[in-house]
Structures are given as structure tokens and as C-alpha cells.
Amino acid sequence: MRRILNVINGMGDERNLVGVNGGIEGGRGGECGRGLCVVGEEVRKVGVQSGK
């Protein structure tokens, strides 16, 4: 059971990092990257939720 929970927590951490990276890259894209920022933030939220 503990191993399964560790895998789930690891996936949440990975989603969080992907979300943060998406937000950063979207910010670098200026106006064209705005959509990527929104997606990155939503992915980050999912990562935080799955880590709980």
C-alpha cells in the first residue's frame, strides 16, 4: 500500500513541475504564450490536488 501511495505522490510532484515549467515557458512566449500559462497553472493545480 505504501508503495502505491509513493507512486501517486511522485506523479503529483511531476505534474506540479510540469505545470510550473508550462507557466514559465508561457510567460516567455508573451502574448502568444498566454494559453500555455493557463494550461500550466491548471496542470500545477492537479499536481497539488493529487499530492493531498
Summary of the structure (lengths in Angstrom):
residues: 52
radius of gyration: 12.8
end to end distance: 15.9
largest distance: 45.3
contacts: 156
relative contact order: 0.22
helix: 92%
strand: 0%
